[in-house]
Amino acid sequence: MDKHDILELEMKASFDFFWKEAVTDPDSPAYGLIRDGNGPNDANRASIASVGFGLSAIVIGVEKGWITKEEGHERALGTLKTFWYNVEELNGFFFHFLDMKTAEKYENDYDVASIIDTSLFLNGAITVAEYFGREVYDYFDKIYKRVDWTKYYDEERNYYYMGYKEETGGTGQWDHYAEQLMQYILGVGSPTYAVPAKIYDGFDRPKREYKDYTFYSAPHNPMFIHQYSHAWYDFRNVVDADGVNWFDNSVQATKAQRQYAIDNKDKRPSYSEKAWGFTACDGPRGYHAHGAPAWDREGNPVENDDGTIAPTAALGSIIFTPEESLDALEYFYKEVPELWSEYGFLDSYNAEGEELWVAERVIGIDKGAGLLMLFNYQSHLLYDLYMNNEYVKKGTELLNWTQQS
């Protein structure tokens, strides 16, 4: 079996997670919600970010012939109706985790709605809105226009809050580069509650160097920060007013991760030129935002890896490092067969101990980043759909992001 055959297997298995691990009872107030993962603690816990990736997965499923367009339309429309009528929200923002039975905030979730997870959901909603049009678009449009981005805007310090409570105001801050680029597009492009384009200038852009690679990063440098916005927005030929190309930045960050694995393969038995990828994932000591090479907020090198490798880190970077990611895909499938499951690669593995440790579950956001990026490697469709959206176009123009010739 060659690399491209394995790629197709992983894509289909990842799609199956989003299709099968959803609420499919049309009479349920939670219809269309998708589990955060398929572990024992995920049975009644949906993730709105997982739903965002899952909505885009519907388009992939139709295009691949895994479901009919009618089936995809029904699931997409029903999911958006759930978010319009039933899902608990605050100022249009949704909570990270939802109850799979009631669509209300999950009992153990944070008590603030999440701007980044809402943005990931909206990205998926844009995709199906553009693909199916008509009523699906109408529900997306109502949901999007309800989001009050100004509530999450710290005007004095010119950045987004991470959360917001009516009683106490904003909490946390998006004050440095990470996965949030999508939030500037969506917030600036809003026709109802827009934030000013200058918010894009409000976050720090610390530049880091590792060997031959230079790139902007966040503390601890998990790979997902360089991937998530790129799953929908086509940054390949786009530069901002300062000439920054975020696609090129992700290429540098991905190559640095692989080089780190090569440089440390004598120290970490999991690592090699074909076994690499460090991101937020399950590990032997629980869920952790693994990243390498890594630095603290002051730019001092730190060790933030423990031998745990997450396939999504390499697979979700396939548009940045095609050959290297395909080599990793083949390695994971052939050399670590314990990773394979009903839904493709399990979340992670670690070969540091006497016995190989392998995650017991898949996680929706990790399967989603991998699936969307593998499809983006094959097709331009998701990018075409997202970039064609009127609000994405508006946000791009107001941010003064321009196409390179």
MILOKE-105949 format. One record per residue (C-alpha): residue number from 1; chain; x, y, z. Coordinates in Angstrom, 3 decimals. Example, Ala and Ser with C-alpha at 12.3 -4.5 7.8 and 13.67 -1.06 7.14 Angstrom:
<vexvos>
+-----+-------+----------+----------+----------+
|   n | chain |       px |       py |       pz |
+-----+-------+----------+----------+----------+
|   1 |     A |   12.300 |   -4.500 |    7.800 |
|   2 |     A |   13.670 |   -1.060 |    7.140 |
+-----+-------+----------+----------+----------+
</vexvos>
This chain:
<vexvos>
+-----+-------+----------+----------+----------+
|   n | chain |       px |       py |       pz |
+-----+-------+----------+----------+----------+
|   1 |     A |    0.000 |    0.000 |    0.000 |
|   2 |     A |    1.518 |    3.332 |   -1.027 |
|   3 |     A |    1.365 |    6.677 |    0.741 |
|   4 |     A |   -1.616 |    7.981 |   -1.190 |
|   5 |     A |   -3.635 |    4.841 |   -0.441 |
|   6 |     A |   -2.919 |    5.343 |    3.250 |
|   7 |     A |   -3.905 |    8.999 |    2.924 |
|   8 |     A |   -7.299 |    7.974 |    1.546 |
|   9 |     A |   -7.792 |    5.470 |    4.366 |
|  10 |     A |   -7.017 |    8.106 |    6.976 |
|  11 |     A |   -9.339 |   10.644 |    5.346 |
|  12 |     A |  -12.264 |    8.235 |    5.173 |
|  13 |     A |  -11.738 |    7.035 |    8.738 |
|  14 |     A |  -11.508 |   10.623 |    9.994 |
|  15 |     A |  -14.692 |   11.524 |    8.143 |
|  16 |     A |  -16.412 |    8.556 |    9.765 |
|  17 |     A |  -15.667 |   10.008 |   13.189 |
|  18 |     A |  -17.489 |   13.249 |   12.392 |
|  19 |     A |  -20.361 |   11.477 |   10.676 |
|  20 |     A |  -20.914 |    8.680 |   13.203 |
|  21 |     A |  -20.068 |   10.419 |   16.491 |
|  22 |     A |  -22.784 |   13.030 |   16.013 |
|  23 |     A |  -26.297 |   13.271 |   17.401 |
|  24 |     A |  -28.444 |   11.934 |   14.561 |
|  25 |     A |  -31.875 |   11.875 |   16.201 |
|  26 |     A |  -33.820 |   14.587 |   14.328 |
|  27 |     A |  -36.049 |   15.095 |   17.381 |
|  28 |     A |  -33.126 |   15.840 |   19.685 |
|  29 |     A |  -32.419 |   19.483 |   20.622 |
|  30 |     A |  -28.740 |   18.582 |   20.136 |
|  31 |     A |  -29.042 |   17.254 |   16.563 |
|  32 |     A |  -25.723 |   17.566 |   14.726 |
|  33 |     A |  -23.527 |   18.066 |   17.791 |
|  34 |     A |  -20.303 |   16.055 |   17.562 |
|  35 |     A |  -18.382 |   14.499 |   20.420 |
|  36 |     A |  -15.109 |   16.006 |   21.550 |
|  37 |     A |  -13.578 |   12.545 |   21.126 |
|  38 |     A |  -14.487 |    8.887 |   21.394 |
|  39 |     A |  -13.034 |    8.190 |   24.826 |
|  40 |     A |  -14.990 |    7.111 |   27.908 |
|  41 |     A |  -15.211 |   10.682 |   29.211 |
|  42 |     A |  -16.534 |   11.997 |   25.895 |
|  43 |     A |  -19.808 |   10.081 |   25.804 |
|  44 |     A |  -22.047 |   13.071 |   26.507 |
|  45 |     A |  -19.636 |   15.937 |   25.761 |
|  46 |     A |  -19.751 |   17.741 |   22.431 |
|  47 |     A |  -17.136 |   20.220 |   21.238 |
|  48 |     A |  -18.222 |   23.210 |   19.138 |
|  49 |     A |  -14.767 |   23.219 |   17.544 |
|  50 |     A |  -15.284 |   19.579 |   16.606 |
|  51 |     A |  -18.602 |   20.615 |   15.024 |
|  52 |     A |  -16.792 |   23.287 |   12.998 |
|  53 |     A |  -14.384 |   20.750 |   11.554 |
|  54 |     A |  -17.259 |   18.305 |   11.138 |
|  55 |     A |  -19.321 |   20.740 |    9.069 |
|  56 |     A |  -16.432 |   21.093 |    6.638 |
|  57 |     A |  -16.048 |   17.305 |    6.700 |
|  58 |     A |  -19.575 |   17.087 |    5.266 |
|  59 |     A |  -18.389 |   18.855 |    2.125 |
|  60 |     A |  -15.448 |   16.470 |    1.866 |
|  61 |     A |  -17.746 |   13.477 |    2.335 |
|  62 |     A |  -20.049 |   14.601 |   -0.462 |
|  63 |     A |  -17.165 |   15.335 |   -2.829 |
|  64 |     A |  -15.577 |   11.951 |   -2.102 |
|  65 |     A |  -18.871 |   10.119 |   -2.597 |
|  66 |     A |  -19.009 |    8.821 |    0.979 |
|  67 |     A |  -22.424 |   10.414 |    1.498 |
|  68 |     A |  -24.958 |   11.900 |   -0.889 |
|  69 |     A |  -25.389 |   15.631 |   -1.262 |
|  70 |     A |  -28.905 |   15.236 |    0.119 |
|  71 |     A |  -27.554 |   13.552 |    3.251 |
|  72 |     A |  -24.937 |   16.244 |    3.652 |
|  73 |     A |  -27.481 |   19.018 |    3.194 |
|  74 |     A |  -29.800 |   17.518 |    5.798 |
|  75 |     A |  -26.993 |   17.205 |    8.383 |
|  76 |     A |  -25.605 |   20.686 |    7.708 |
|  77 |     A |  -28.985 |   22.408 |    7.823 |
|  78 |     A |  -30.092 |   20.551 |   10.927 |
|  79 |     A |  -26.831 |   21.366 |   12.716 |
|  80 |     A |  -27.132 |   25.087 |   11.992 |
|  81 |     A |  -30.766 |   25.055 |   13.130 |
|  82 |     A |  -29.557 |   23.506 |   16.388 |
|  83 |     A |  -27.063 |   26.329 |   16.861 |
|  84 |     A |  -29.636 |   28.985 |   16.048 |
|  85 |     A |  -32.495 |   27.683 |   18.171 |
|  86 |     A |  -31.101 |   25.434 |   20.901 |
|  87 |     A |  -27.409 |   25.849 |   21.683 |
|  88 |     A |  -26.711 |   27.947 |   24.759 |
|  89 |     A |  -24.938 |   31.179 |   23.782 |
|  90 |     A |  -23.805 |   34.458 |   25.264 |
|  91 |     A |  -23.709 |   37.529 |   23.007 |
|  92 |     A |  -23.710 |   35.104 |   20.083 |
|  93 |     A |  -20.668 |   33.197 |   21.347 |
|  94 |     A |  -20.905 |   29.528 |   22.244 |
|  95 |     A |  -19.378 |   27.546 |   25.069 |
|  96 |     A |  -16.491 |   25.203 |   24.319 |
|  97 |     A |  -18.256 |   22.021 |   25.428 |
|  98 |     A |  -21.961 |   21.248 |   25.138 |
|  99 |     A |  -24.235 |   18.571 |   26.531 |
| 100 |     A |  -25.008 |   15.999 |   23.828 |
| 101 |     A |  -28.582 |   15.659 |   25.092 |
| 102 |     A |  -29.638 |   19.234 |   25.801 |
| 103 |     A |  -27.249 |   21.448 |   23.730 |
| 104 |     A |  -26.649 |   23.486 |   26.880 |
| 105 |     A |  -23.244 |   24.265 |   28.334 |
| 106 |     A |  -21.588 |   21.075 |   29.507 |
| 107 |     A |  -21.659 |   20.766 |   33.282 |
| 108 |     A |  -17.879 |   20.879 |   33.777 |
| 109 |     A |  -17.064 |   23.469 |   31.107 |
| 110 |     A |  -15.598 |   26.900 |   31.737 |
| 111 |     A |  -18.186 |   29.497 |   32.726 |
| 112 |     A |  -17.307 |   31.801 |   29.825 |
| 113 |     A |  -18.106 |   31.400 |   26.153 |
| 114 |     A |  -15.091 |   30.782 |   23.921 |
| 115 |     A |  -14.164 |   33.153 |   21.102 |
| 116 |     A |  -11.700 |   30.766 |   19.444 |
| 117 |     A |  -13.999 |   27.754 |   19.535 |
| 118 |     A |  -16.874 |   29.869 |   18.242 |
| 119 |     A |  -14.599 |   30.999 |   15.408 |
| 120 |     A |  -13.738 |   27.405 |   14.516 |
| 121 |     A |  -17.447 |   26.581 |   14.441 |
| 122 |     A |  -18.159 |   29.611 |   12.245 |
| 123 |     A |  -15.453 |   28.580 |    9.789 |
| 124 |     A |  -17.211 |   25.273 |    9.283 |
| 125 |     A |  -20.551 |   27.046 |    9.010 |
| 126 |     A |  -19.166 |   29.313 |    6.281 |
| 127 |     A |  -17.994 |   26.261 |    4.352 |
| 128 |     A |  -21.383 |   24.534 |    4.278 |
| 129 |     A |  -23.180 |   27.846 |    3.718 |
| 130 |     A |  -21.184 |   28.501 |    0.570 |
| 131 |     A |  -21.431 |   24.881 |   -0.582 |
| 132 |     A |  -25.162 |   24.301 |   -0.121 |
| 133 |     A |  -26.435 |   27.889 |   -0.302 |
| 134 |     A |  -30.072 |   28.899 |    0.227 |
| 135 |     A |  -31.495 |   27.900 |    3.620 |
| 136 |     A |  -28.147 |   26.661 |    4.933 |
| 137 |     A |  -26.620 |   30.041 |    4.117 |
| 138 |     A |  -29.544 |   31.853 |    5.719 |
| 139 |     A |  -29.033 |   30.086 |    9.045 |
| 140 |     A |  -25.283 |   30.685 |    8.966 |
| 141 |     A |  -25.950 |   34.346 |    8.246 |
| 142 |     A |  -28.270 |   34.712 |   11.246 |
| 143 |     A |  -25.848 |   32.937 |   13.556 |
| 144 |     A |  -22.897 |   35.034 |   12.382 |
| 145 |     A |  -24.742 |   38.340 |   12.635 |
| 146 |     A |  -25.722 |   37.540 |   16.218 |
| 147 |     A |  -22.075 |   37.365 |   17.353 |
| 148 |     A |  -21.109 |   40.568 |   19.163 |
| 149 |     A |  -17.352 |   40.747 |   18.622 |
| 150 |     A |  -17.188 |   44.085 |   20.450 |
| 151 |     A |  -17.892 |   42.331 |   23.754 |
| 152 |     A |  -14.591 |   40.513 |   23.394 |
| 153 |     A |  -12.595 |   43.572 |   22.360 |
| 154 |     A |  -10.310 |   45.237 |   24.901 |
| 155 |     A |  -10.202 |   48.645 |   23.235 |
| 156 |     A |   -7.662 |   50.096 |   25.663 |
| 157 |     A |   -5.080 |   47.372 |   25.031 |
| 158 |     A |   -6.280 |   46.590 |   21.503 |
| 159 |     A |   -6.688 |   42.848 |   21.610 |
| 160 |     A |   -9.372 |   40.201 |   21.999 |
| 161 |     A |  -10.349 |   38.689 |   25.299 |
| 162 |     A |  -10.476 |   34.901 |   25.407 |
| 163 |     A |  -13.768 |   34.919 |   27.287 |
| 164 |     A |  -16.397 |   37.288 |   28.637 |
| 165 |     A |  -18.849 |   37.382 |   31.555 |
| 166 |     A |  -21.613 |   39.933 |   31.877 |
| 167 |     A |  -20.850 |   40.368 |   35.571 |
| 168 |     A |  -17.088 |   40.894 |   35.360 |
| 169 |     A |  -16.292 |   41.617 |   31.691 |
| 170 |     A |  -13.489 |   40.122 |   29.652 |
| 171 |     A |  -11.066 |   37.462 |   30.825 |
| 172 |     A |   -7.773 |   36.283 |   29.356 |
| 173 |     A |   -6.180 |   37.873 |   26.315 |
| 174 |     A |   -5.123 |   37.074 |   22.781 |
| 175 |     A |   -1.984 |   39.144 |   23.112 |
| 176 |     A |    0.454 |   37.086 |   21.035 |
| 177 |     A |    0.492 |   35.189 |   17.758 |
| 178 |     A |   -1.242 |   31.818 |   17.877 |
| 179 |     A |   -4.098 |   30.097 |   16.055 |
| 180 |     A |   -6.418 |   33.122 |   16.224 |
| 181 |     A |   -5.821 |   34.749 |   12.816 |
| 182 |     A |   -9.334 |   33.676 |   11.820 |
| 183 |     A |  -10.752 |   35.871 |   14.592 |
| 184 |     A |   -9.522 |   39.043 |   12.922 |
| 185 |     A |  -11.139 |   38.117 |    9.611 |
| 186 |     A |  -14.452 |   37.233 |   11.241 |
| 187 |     A |  -14.524 |   40.102 |   13.739 |
| 188 |     A |  -13.494 |   42.841 |   11.330 |
| 189 |     A |  -15.786 |   41.542 |    8.589 |
| 190 |     A |  -18.915 |   41.443 |   10.744 |
| 191 |     A |  -21.853 |   43.445 |    9.315 |
| 192 |     A |  -23.395 |   43.934 |   12.764 |
| 193 |     A |  -20.858 |   44.046 |   15.610 |
| 194 |     A |  -17.492 |   44.616 |   13.976 |
| 195 |     A |  -14.225 |   45.408 |   15.731 |
| 196 |     A |  -11.788 |   47.881 |   14.128 |
| 197 |     A |   -9.130 |   46.561 |   11.772 |
| 198 |     A |   -6.425 |   47.979 |   14.032 |
| 199 |     A |   -7.013 |   45.031 |   16.394 |
| 200 |     A |   -4.770 |   43.023 |   14.074 |
| 201 |     A |   -1.862 |   45.211 |   15.202 |
| 202 |     A |   -2.534 |   44.510 |   18.862 |
| 203 |     A |   -0.869 |   41.127 |   19.354 |
| 204 |     A |    2.835 |   40.431 |   19.827 |
| 205 |     A |    4.720 |   38.623 |   17.099 |
| 206 |     A |    7.798 |   37.133 |   18.780 |
| 207 |     A |   10.217 |   35.826 |   16.159 |
| 208 |     A |   12.108 |   32.655 |   17.000 |
| 209 |     A |   15.028 |   30.879 |   15.383 |
| 210 |     A |   15.933 |   27.217 |   15.292 |
| 211 |     A |   18.855 |   26.113 |   13.132 |
| 212 |     A |   18.087 |   27.412 |    9.625 |
| 213 |     A |   14.475 |   28.300 |   10.380 |
| 214 |     A |   13.005 |   31.623 |   11.504 |
| 215 |     A |    9.329 |   32.127 |   12.269 |
| 216 |     A |    6.791 |   33.819 |   14.522 |
| 217 |     A |    5.585 |   31.607 |   17.322 |
| 218 |     A |    3.786 |   31.433 |   20.650 |
| 219 |     A |    5.116 |   30.175 |   23.973 |
| 220 |     A |    5.706 |   26.410 |   23.878 |
| 221 |     A |    5.054 |   26.297 |   20.102 |
| 222 |     A |    2.464 |   23.517 |   19.668 |
| 223 |     A |    1.941 |   22.856 |   15.952 |
| 224 |     A |   -1.807 |   23.504 |   15.931 |
| 225 |     A |   -1.216 |   27.256 |   16.255 |
| 226 |     A |    0.384 |   27.188 |   12.804 |
| 227 |     A |   -2.415 |   25.118 |   11.249 |
| 228 |     A |   -5.944 |   25.947 |   12.361 |
| 229 |     A |   -6.608 |   29.196 |   10.495 |
| 230 |     A |   -4.919 |   27.691 |    7.415 |
| 231 |     A |   -7.461 |   24.865 |    7.299 |
| 232 |     A |   -9.952 |   27.339 |    5.774 |
| 233 |     A |   -8.208 |   30.582 |    4.784 |
| 234 |     A |   -5.801 |   30.339 |    1.852 |
| 235 |     A |   -2.740 |   32.256 |    3.045 |
| 236 |     A |   -0.444 |   30.957 |    0.321 |
| 237 |     A |   -0.189 |   34.171 |   -1.684 |
| 238 |     A |   -1.461 |   36.637 |    0.894 |
| 239 |     A |    0.705 |   39.199 |    2.691 |
| 240 |     A |   -0.295 |   41.669 |    5.369 |
| 241 |     A |    0.586 |   45.364 |    5.405 |
| 242 |     A |    3.996 |   44.529 |    6.885 |
| 243 |     A |    4.743 |   41.968 |    4.191 |
| 244 |     A |    4.213 |   38.952 |    6.455 |
| 245 |     A |    3.122 |   35.764 |    4.682 |
| 246 |     A |    1.625 |   33.458 |    7.289 |
| 247 |     A |    1.791 |   30.444 |    4.995 |
| 248 |     A |    5.562 |   30.807 |    4.688 |
| 249 |     A |    5.707 |   31.229 |    8.464 |
| 250 |     A |    3.970 |   27.872 |    8.956 |
| 251 |     A |    6.365 |   26.218 |    6.506 |
| 252 |     A |    9.302 |   27.412 |    8.583 |
| 253 |     A |    7.672 |   26.324 |   11.852 |
| 254 |     A |    6.877 |   22.864 |   10.491 |
| 255 |     A |   10.367 |   22.287 |    9.138 |
| 256 |     A |   11.807 |   23.390 |   12.477 |
| 257 |     A |    9.696 |   20.770 |   14.287 |
| 258 |     A |   10.903 |   18.012 |   12.014 |
| 259 |     A |   14.500 |   19.167 |   12.369 |
| 260 |     A |   14.100 |   19.141 |   16.132 |
| 261 |     A |   12.995 |   15.508 |   15.969 |
| 262 |     A |   16.026 |   14.624 |   13.848 |
| 263 |     A |   18.361 |   16.466 |   16.208 |
| 264 |     A |   16.947 |   14.655 |   19.256 |
| 265 |     A |   16.442 |   11.140 |   17.920 |
| 266 |     A |   19.310 |    9.774 |   20.032 |
| 267 |     A |   17.668 |   11.205 |   23.151 |
| 268 |     A |   14.056 |   10.349 |   22.297 |
| 269 |     A |   13.454 |    6.883 |   20.802 |
| 270 |     A |   10.118 |    8.033 |   19.329 |
| 271 |     A |   11.780 |   10.628 |   17.105 |
| 272 |     A |   13.302 |   10.395 |   13.631 |
| 273 |     A |   13.202 |   12.121 |   10.255 |
| 274 |     A |    9.930 |   10.283 |    9.603 |
| 275 |     A |    8.522 |   10.292 |   13.144 |
| 276 |     A |    7.806 |   13.829 |   14.262 |
| 277 |     A |    4.987 |   16.167 |   15.208 |
| 278 |     A |    4.358 |   17.935 |   18.512 |
| 279 |     A |    1.071 |   19.596 |   19.377 |
| 280 |     A |   -1.721 |   19.667 |   21.947 |
| 281 |     A |   -2.720 |   16.030 |   22.439 |
| 282 |     A |   -3.125 |   13.189 |   24.901 |
| 283 |     A |    0.054 |   11.869 |   26.463 |
| 284 |     A |    1.166 |    9.391 |   29.131 |
| 285 |     A |    0.600 |   12.072 |   31.765 |
| 286 |     A |   -2.636 |   13.439 |   30.352 |
| 287 |     A |   -3.593 |   16.103 |   27.841 |
| 288 |     A |   -0.812 |   18.622 |   27.221 |
| 289 |     A |    0.140 |   21.263 |   24.648 |
| 290 |     A |    3.355 |   19.587 |   23.508 |
| 291 |     A |    5.587 |   21.708 |   21.316 |
| 292 |     A |    9.159 |   21.716 |   20.042 |
| 293 |     A |   11.379 |   23.577 |   19.619 |
| 294 |     A |    9.889 |   25.662 |   22.396 |
| 295 |     A |   10.476 |   28.913 |   24.238 |
| 296 |     A |    8.941 |   30.728 |   27.189 |
| 297 |     A |    7.360 |   34.185 |   26.924 |
| 298 |     A |   10.745 |   35.851 |   27.296 |
| 299 |     A |   12.210 |   33.835 |   24.437 |
| 300 |     A |   14.274 |   31.448 |   26.553 |
| 301 |     A |   14.480 |   27.888 |   25.204 |
| 302 |     A |   12.456 |   25.396 |   27.230 |
| 303 |     A |   11.827 |   21.669 |   26.957 |
| 304 |     A |    8.131 |   21.146 |   26.209 |
| 305 |     A |    8.262 |   17.667 |   24.702 |
| 306 |     A |    8.388 |   14.276 |   26.387 |
| 307 |     A |    8.603 |   11.875 |   23.463 |
| 308 |     A |    4.887 |   12.075 |   22.607 |
| 309 |     A |    4.126 |   12.321 |   18.891 |
| 310 |     A |    0.711 |   13.283 |   17.518 |
| 311 |     A |    0.014 |   12.299 |   13.895 |
| 312 |     A |   -2.168 |   15.381 |   13.390 |
| 313 |     A |    0.894 |   17.612 |   13.770 |
| 314 |     A |    2.563 |   16.116 |   10.702 |
| 315 |     A |   -0.598 |   15.362 |    8.699 |
| 316 |     A |   -2.097 |   18.787 |    9.387 |
| 317 |     A |    1.056 |   20.332 |    7.929 |
| 318 |     A |    0.920 |   18.477 |    4.619 |
| 319 |     A |    0.317 |   21.674 |    2.629 |
| 320 |     A |    3.470 |   23.130 |    4.213 |
| 321 |     A |    5.735 |   20.068 |    3.918 |
| 322 |     A |    4.131 |   17.644 |    1.441 |
| 323 |     A |    6.856 |   15.026 |    1.111 |
| 324 |     A |    7.875 |   15.080 |    4.757 |
| 325 |     A |    4.263 |   14.745 |    5.907 |
| 326 |     A |    3.590 |   11.878 |    3.508 |
| 327 |     A |    6.692 |   10.096 |    4.815 |
| 328 |     A |    5.360 |   10.525 |    8.362 |
| 329 |     A |    1.925 |    9.245 |    7.311 |
| 330 |     A |    3.481 |    6.093 |    5.872 |
| 331 |     A |    5.678 |    5.616 |    8.928 |
| 332 |     A |    2.796 |    5.903 |   11.391 |
| 333 |     A |    0.728 |    3.379 |    9.447 |
| 334 |     A |    3.427 |    0.794 |    8.766 |
| 335 |     A |    5.767 |    1.123 |   11.735 |
| 336 |     A |    3.308 |    1.904 |   14.553 |
| 337 |     A |    0.341 |   -0.358 |   13.705 |
| 338 |     A |   -0.959 |    0.028 |   17.271 |
| 339 |     A |   -1.987 |    3.567 |   16.280 |
| 340 |     A |   -4.629 |    2.431 |   13.801 |
| 341 |     A |   -8.283 |    2.359 |   14.844 |
| 342 |     A |  -11.834 |    2.546 |   13.522 |
| 343 |     A |  -11.316 |    6.278 |   13.044 |
| 344 |     A |   -7.815 |    6.120 |   11.640 |
| 345 |     A |   -4.808 |    7.142 |   13.666 |
| 346 |     A |   -5.343 |    7.410 |   17.383 |
| 347 |     A |   -4.412 |   10.717 |   18.923 |
| 348 |     A |   -0.777 |   10.072 |   19.865 |
| 349 |     A |    1.915 |    7.648 |   20.956 |
| 350 |     A |    5.090 |    7.612 |   23.049 |
| 351 |     A |    7.957 |    5.113 |   22.933 |
| 352 |     A |    9.863 |    6.462 |   25.935 |
| 353 |     A |    8.954 |    3.730 |   28.398 |
| 354 |     A |    9.558 |    0.009 |   28.488 |
| 355 |     A |    6.316 |   -0.489 |   26.589 |
| 356 |     A |    4.851 |    1.575 |   23.774 |
| 357 |     A |    2.181 |    3.970 |   25.045 |
| 358 |     A |   -0.683 |    4.698 |   22.638 |
| 359 |     A |   -3.650 |    7.011 |   23.217 |
| 360 |     A |   -6.972 |    5.308 |   23.842 |
| 361 |     A |   -9.044 |    7.706 |   21.768 |
| 362 |     A |   -9.204 |   10.136 |   18.887 |
| 363 |     A |   -9.960 |   13.835 |   19.462 |
| 364 |     A |  -12.244 |   15.746 |   17.113 |
| 365 |     A |  -10.080 |   18.833 |   16.635 |
| 366 |     A |   -7.032 |   16.682 |   15.881 |
| 367 |     A |   -8.903 |   14.488 |   13.398 |
| 368 |     A |  -10.390 |   17.648 |   11.899 |
| 369 |     A |   -7.114 |   19.471 |   11.349 |
| 370 |     A |   -5.686 |   16.379 |    9.694 |
| 371 |     A |   -8.724 |   15.682 |    7.507 |
| 372 |     A |   -9.155 |   19.246 |    6.233 |
| 373 |     A |   -5.480 |   19.689 |    5.482 |
| 374 |     A |   -5.222 |   16.335 |    3.688 |
| 375 |     A |   -8.156 |   17.411 |    1.538 |
| 376 |     A |   -6.584 |   20.829 |    0.973 |
| 377 |     A |   -3.508 |   18.986 |   -0.291 |
| 378 |     A |   -5.711 |   17.288 |   -2.888 |
| 379 |     A |   -8.208 |   20.024 |   -3.714 |
| 380 |     A |   -8.723 |   23.775 |   -3.602 |
| 381 |     A |  -12.460 |   23.475 |   -2.918 |
| 382 |     A |  -12.558 |   24.329 |    0.799 |
| 383 |     A |  -10.356 |   27.354 |    0.160 |
| 384 |     A |  -12.522 |   28.458 |   -2.758 |
| 385 |     A |  -15.675 |   28.205 |   -0.656 |
| 386 |     A |  -14.255 |   30.069 |    2.325 |
| 387 |     A |  -12.480 |   32.769 |    0.348 |
| 388 |     A |  -15.644 |   33.386 |   -1.697 |
| 389 |     A |  -17.662 |   34.343 |    1.385 |
| 390 |     A |  -18.667 |   38.003 |    1.401 |
| 391 |     A |  -17.677 |   38.540 |    5.030 |
| 392 |     A |  -14.294 |   36.878 |    4.578 |
| 393 |     A |  -13.681 |   39.115 |    1.575 |
| 394 |     A |  -14.701 |   42.161 |    3.586 |
| 395 |     A |  -12.470 |   41.238 |    6.505 |
| 396 |     A |   -9.530 |   40.610 |    4.184 |
| 397 |     A |   -9.958 |   43.985 |    2.516 |
| 398 |     A |  -10.328 |   45.914 |    5.769 |
| 399 |     A |   -7.267 |   44.212 |    7.242 |
| 400 |     A |   -5.314 |   45.290 |    4.163 |
| 401 |     A |   -4.212 |   41.764 |    3.378 |
| 402 |     A |   -3.318 |   41.604 |   -0.294 |
| 403 |     A |   -2.574 |   38.989 |   -2.914 |
| 404 |     A |    1.011 |   38.703 |   -4.070 |
| 405 |     A |    1.504 |   38.712 |   -7.806 |
+-----+-------+----------+----------+----------+
</vexvos>
